[in-house]
Amino acid sequence: MSRQAVLERFADSIPLIAPSMLKCGFGNLHREVELLESAGARMLHLDVMDGHFVPNLTYGPVVIERLRELTELPFEAHLMISDPARYADDFLKAGCNLLTFHLEAVPEPRPLIEQIRGKGAAVGLAINPKTPVESLEPFLDAADLVLVMSVEPGFGGQKFIRSALDKLRWLRSRVPRKTLLSVDGGIEHETIAATAEAGATVYVVGSAIFDRDEYGPAIQELTGQARAHLAPF
């Protein structure tokens, strides 16, 4: 799926709930993907951690390559790793359609953005809670997606950090209209409305989906709440 096709698909799906595979049942990934597709998921958010940039380890291109065989859903690889440029091509070859990496890991991101786009994929740029949102300003014209972390990256199930709302508002007033604005961490029924009002259009959700017996109602309820509070953009 080309970069343009992926971005058009995402744009048609706003508000877009992105299930975070950090919280899925790793003992039966095939079943989890089937359940998410049946529930109406439009993309999968893959949390890649290296134990260095964040204090946790997850999975790499080998696992994602096997997942790619199970579904045609777009994959976003959220690269919470120290050297994303070194491994970007591996994740693209594994079947990722969107690579999101951190400004903290790549303070001058334009070469990596061009590297990823040169392979036909979309690009996201993320910041951690302690990073000033203004540090993104020189690069807002270059990213297809901007991701605001609303928890400290590394582990699921954390409490939402409300300062993320100010960052989302600041970004919504400055990013190009076509740019996707994503929020990741602590997104559930009590916080998704506030993030939608602040300008988010993509919502990375873990526990609020995977802790439910049925994923479909969870995704539908979250989508409905986001749509009801979605800020103009």
C-alpha positions as CSV (number, residue, x, y, z in Angstrom):
1,M,0.0,0.0,0.0
2,S,1.5,3.3,-1.1
3,R,2.1,6.3,1.2
4,Q,-0.7,8.2,-0.5
5,A,-3.1,5.3,-0.3
6,V,-2.4,4.9,3.4
7,L,-2.9,8.5,4.2
8,E,-6.2,8.6,2.2
9,R,-7.4,5.6,4.1
10,F,-6.6,7.2,7.4
11,A,-8.1,10.5,6.5
12,D,-11.4,8.7,5.5
13,S,-11.4,7.0,9.0
14,I,-11.1,10.0,11.2
15,P,-11.6,9.8,14.2
16,L,-9.3,6.8,13.9
17,I,-8.9,4.4,16.8
18,A,-5.5,2.7,16.6
19,P,-5.3,-0.5,18.8
20,S,-1.9,-0.7,20.5
21,M,-0.6,-4.2,20.1
22,L,1.5,-3.8,23.3
23,K,-1.6,-4.9,25.2
24,C,-2.7,-7.8,23.0
25,G,-2.5,-11.5,23.8
26,F,0.9,-12.4,22.4
27,G,0.2,-16.1,22.9
28,N,-2.3,-16.1,20.0
29,L,-1.5,-13.2,17.7
30,H,-3.4,-14.7,14.8
31,R,-6.6,-14.7,16.8
32,E,-6.0,-11.2,18.1
33,V,-5.7,-9.9,14.6
34,E,-8.8,-11.7,13.5
35,L,-10.7,-10.2,16.5
36,L,-9.5,-6.7,15.8
37,E,-10.4,-6.9,12.1
38,S,-13.9,-8.2,13.0
39,A,-14.2,-5.4,15.5
40,G,-13.7,-2.8,12.8
41,A,-10.1,-1.8,13.4
42,R,-8.7,0.3,10.5
43,M,-5.0,0.1,11.5
44,L,-2.7,-1.6,14.0
45,H,-0.2,0.4,16.1
46,L,3.0,-1.7,16.8
47,D,5.0,-0.6,19.8
48,V,8.7,-1.3,19.1
49,M,10.9,-0.9,22.2
50,D,14.6,-1.5,22.5
51,G,15.3,-1.5,26.2
52,H,17.5,1.5,25.7
53,F,15.5,4.5,24.5
54,V,12.7,3.2,26.8
55,P,13.0,0.7,29.8
56,N,11.2,-2.2,28.1
57,L,11.7,-4.7,25.2
58,T,9.0,-5.8,22.8
59,Y,9.4,-7.1,19.3
60,G,11.1,-6.3,16.0
61,P,10.8,-6.8,12.3
62,V,10.7,-10.7,12.5
63,V,7.5,-10.7,14.5
64,I,6.0,-7.9,12.3
65,E,6.8,-9.8,9.2
66,R,4.7,-12.7,10.5
67,L,1.9,-10.4,11.4
68,R,1.9,-9.0,7.9
69,E,1.0,-12.4,6.6
70,L,-2.2,-12.3,8.7
71,T,-3.8,-9.1,7.6
72,E,-3.9,-6.3,5.0
73,L,-4.6,-3.6,7.7
74,P,-2.1,-0.8,7.6
75,F,0.7,-1.0,10.2
76,E,2.2,1.9,12.1
77,A,5.5,1.0,13.8
78,H,6.1,3.3,16.7
79,L,9.8,3.1,17.0
80,M,10.7,3.8,20.6
81,I,14.3,3.0,19.8
82,S,17.6,4.9,20.0
83,D,18.7,4.5,16.4
84,P,15.7,4.4,14.1
85,A,17.6,5.3,11.0
86,R,19.6,2.1,11.4
87,Y,16.6,-0.1,11.4
88,A,14.0,1.8,9.4
89,D,14.5,-0.3,6.2
90,D,14.1,-3.5,8.2
91,F,10.7,-2.4,9.5
92,L,9.6,-1.3,6.0
93,K,10.6,-4.6,4.5
94,A,8.6,-6.4,7.2
95,G,5.5,-4.6,5.9
96,C,5.0,-1.4,7.9
97,N,3.2,1.4,6.1
98,L,3.9,4.2,8.6
99,L,7.0,4.6,10.7
100,T,6.8,7.0,13.7
101,F,10.1,7.8,15.4
102,H,11.0,10.2,18.2
103,L,12.5,13.7,18.0
104,E,14.4,12.9,21.2
105,A,16.3,10.1,19.3
106,V,16.7,12.1,16.0
107,P,17.0,15.8,16.8
108,E,17.5,16.5,13.0
109,P,14.8,14.3,11.5
110,R,14.5,15.5,7.9
111,P,17.1,13.0,6.5
112,L,15.3,10.1,8.1
113,I,11.9,11.4,6.9
114,E,13.2,11.5,3.4
115,Q,14.7,8.0,3.7
116,I,11.4,6.6,4.8
117,R,9.3,8.5,2.2
118,G,11.8,7.4,-0.4
119,K,10.7,3.8,0.3
120,G,7.1,4.8,-0.3
121,A,6.0,4.9,3.3
122,A,4.4,7.5,5.5
123,V,6.3,9.2,8.4
124,G,5.3,10.2,11.9
125,L,7.2,12.3,14.4
126,A,6.7,11.7,18.2
127,I,7.6,13.6,21.4
128,N,7.7,12.4,25.0
129,P,5.8,14.2,27.8
130,K,8.8,16.2,29.0
131,T,9.8,17.4,25.5
132,P,8.6,21.0,24.8
133,V,6.1,20.9,22.0
134,E,7.7,23.9,20.4
135,S,10.7,21.7,19.5
136,L,8.5,20.2,16.7
137,E,7.8,23.5,15.0
138,P,10.7,23.4,12.4
139,F,9.5,20.0,11.2
140,L,5.7,20.3,11.2
141,D,5.7,20.7,7.4
142,A,7.6,17.4,6.9
143,A,5.6,14.9,8.9
144,D,2.5,13.0,7.8
145,L,1.6,12.4,11.5
146,V,2.6,14.0,14.7
147,L,2.3,11.9,17.9
148,V,2.0,13.3,21.4
149,M,2.9,10.9,24.2
150,S,0.5,11.3,27.0
151,V,2.3,8.8,29.3
152,E,6.0,8.1,29.7
153,P,6.8,5.6,26.9
154,G,7.6,2.0,27.8
155,F,4.7,0.4,29.5
156,G,0.9,0.2,29.0
157,G,-1.8,0.9,31.5
158,Q,-0.4,4.3,32.7
159,K,-2.4,7.3,33.8
160,F,-3.0,10.0,31.2
161,I,-0.8,13.1,31.6
162,R,-3.1,16.1,31.1
163,S,-0.4,18.5,29.8
164,A,-0.7,16.6,26.6
165,L,-3.9,18.5,25.9
166,D,-2.1,21.8,25.7
167,K,0.4,20.3,23.3
168,L,-2.4,19.0,21.1
169,R,-4.1,22.4,21.1
170,W,-0.8,24.1,20.2
171,L,-0.2,21.6,17.4
172,R,-3.7,21.8,16.0
173,S,-3.3,25.5,15.5
174,R,-0.1,25.0,13.5
175,V,0.1,21.7,11.7
176,P,-1.1,21.6,8.1
177,R,-4.7,20.5,7.8
178,K,-3.8,17.2,6.2
179,T,-1.4,16.2,9.0
180,L,-2.7,13.5,11.3
181,L,-2.5,14.4,15.0
182,S,-2.1,11.4,17.3
183,V,-2.1,10.9,21.0
184,D,-0.8,7.8,22.8
185,G,-1.1,6.8,26.4
186,G,-4.0,6.5,28.9
187,I,-6.6,6.9,26.2
188,E,-10.0,5.5,27.4
189,H,-13.6,6.5,27.8
190,E,-12.8,9.4,30.2
191,T,-9.9,10.9,28.3
192,I,-10.7,10.4,24.6
193,A,-13.3,13.2,24.5
194,A,-10.8,15.8,25.9
195,T,-8.1,14.8,23.4
196,A,-10.6,15.1,20.5
197,E,-11.6,18.5,21.7
198,A,-7.9,19.5,21.9
199,G,-7.4,18.5,18.2
200,A,-6.3,14.8,18.1
201,T,-7.6,12.8,15.2
202,V,-5.8,9.5,15.9
203,Y,-6.1,7.7,19.3
204,V,-3.7,4.9,20.3
205,V,-5.7,2.7,22.6
206,G,-4.5,-0.3,24.6
207,S,-6.2,-1.3,27.8
208,A,-9.6,0.3,26.9
209,I,-9.8,-2.2,24.1
210,F,-7.9,-5.3,25.2
211,D,-9.2,-5.4,28.7
212,R,-12.8,-5.8,27.3
213,D,-14.3,-9.2,26.6
214,E,-15.4,-7.9,23.2
215,Y,-13.3,-5.5,21.1
216,G,-16.1,-4.4,18.7
217,P,-18.2,-2.5,21.3
218,A,-15.1,-0.9,22.8
219,I,-13.9,0.5,19.4
220,Q,-17.4,1.6,18.5
221,E,-17.9,3.4,21.9
222,L,-14.5,5.1,21.7
223,T,-15.1,6.2,18.1
224,G,-18.5,7.6,19.0
225,Q,-17.1,9.6,21.9
226,A,-14.2,11.0,19.8
227,R,-16.6,11.9,16.9
228,A,-18.9,13.7,19.2
229,H,-16.1,15.9,20.5
230,L,-13.9,16.2,17.4
231,A,-12.5,19.7,17.0
232,P,-12.7,21.4,13.6
233,F,-9.6,20.9,11.5
